């Protein structure tokens, strides 16, 4: 038997009996039709002079109940028709057993319609009988999408079963569009197994993230995606924080230490990579390569603003306090045994900064006008969550848990404080942009100017929190992402070493990410996949996002690979292809527009202010001289310089 997971979105199993009879099984969750699960059996006996019998067993049993739902057989809605002779249908329905918020959320009603399948189905093919195809269609609908999910299931069932022969093709076509929209490619020689493995890791990481989110079903990303119930399927900051903030905060606070201190931290953290990697995120690759999916992740938060407002009210704060663990309603669903729900409040800033980064990439004024109230509410939360200390003439945020969850209930987590400062600064920028300067609260401006951010002049770093001891163990498994900083510092050996460590958690044969390198913890741990992809987008190519431009500055490719291709950097309605080539010791960029927004066309600006337009399907060749190349909107007059 051969098992294959295809990047066009389906799992296949293939058997051959004496090399004459062939049996293929294809399983997929349809990309175009979100309510459809499909299994296809193909049996070919055309080359066999004997009859064959194929028995298909139901190994999962007939009890679909879970700890969350009382799921059982029900009468099928009228109107659901049989789609093949002698094929009958089972329908199941159920309600969630317990609502997370009984005051505002009703139980979710779910109905599925599937072929009746007791214990075994037998299929007999006569000698030389050509291909026999059997389709097992399952439809799932919920009260989250329809006031009458039973009726919706009826309509969808009949639609799907009338077009059985085209369902696989339409699914594959949708996946082809996704890959055309955004991906990362690598070229390598046939005997270069290391780079070949990196290419496979990259495709699988993109696939597992892409397959866990839809633009028409805005429920975000959990650490285990859709393939497991890791972390109860809840949403954390895993989906919503972006590398730009990582660059400004974490690299600035940690990597720009003295060389000795940085080396100490990295060697201390290497062992932690095997424990947990919740500090790596999935949003960045979506923001750059699939902005419609990034928007879906943010829409999940937007639609739960009421829950965030309620969280703040219940904890005696102002504004919007987004939950550390979020599910259907947006109220806090972190288990009461964990302190993170009460103290790991940086999640609200993480969401605000993800919104900021989406706006930086899109400059969609209509979109940000809808999201601006979310930002303002988060700003109000930070003002109420902080205190003003007259002794130091500064704002402080006390009694929190930062990304380092081994150190709890600390004061002035530098990560939390800077993220809060950046959030409020963004709120001020938005009010100014929309001509509401008079509405800027005085506390906001004072907070931005005086929030406590300590700096150690001797070790040249920002301590993690008040009283921080650099010799203690920290829970910072994102050490592998320090390759981003090592690339900037020009230590490519160290960058490659940590990049190799980054994908140690990938498990064969299908390159599934797990939470630990040994295969334990969360399975299908797409949080880890997100951190890995950040290194390939923001590490080696040094892609950076600013308010009015992007910059690229690639001085080295991982393992000296000859080519790295980023297809689909989506910026201001344009889609750019950036092909990076290593030749004769030089790095070359070949940049062109795959999709061009004529109202916001782009140009490249080199370090010496040479300006070249980016044309449709016409590569612009630029030699990288260890200086950033700026990508900006074409304007009639340029007054800004590349450096700042």
Protein Blocks (a to p, Z undefined) as FASTA:
>chain_A
ZZdddfeopacddddehhlaccdddddddfklmmbccddddddfklbcbdcddddddfkb
jafbdfkbccddddddehiacfbehiacdddddddfbdfblklpccddddddddddfkbc
cddddehiacdddddddddddfklocblmlmmmmmmmmmmmmmmmmmmmmmmmmmmmmmm
occdddddfklmklmmmmmmmmmmmmmmmmmccfklcgbjafklmmbcehhlpacfklmc
cfklmmmmmmmmmmmpcfklmmmmmmmmmmmmmmocckbcfklmmmmmmmmlmmmmmmmm
mmmmmmmmmmmmmnopghjdddfbdcflopafbdfkbmklmmmmmlmmmmmmmmmmmmmm
nopaklmmmmmmmmmmmmmmmmmmpccdfklopacdehiadfblmbghiehifklmmmmm
mmmmmmmmmmmmnopmmmpcfklmmmmmmoccdddfklopacfbghiafkbccddfklmm
mmmmmmmnopaklmmmmmmmmmmmpccfkopacfbfnopajehilklmmmmmmmmmmmmn
opacdfkbccdddfbdehhiabdcdehiaeehiacddddddeehiacdddddfbdcfklc
ccdddfkopacdddehiacddddehiacddddddfbdfbdfbZZ
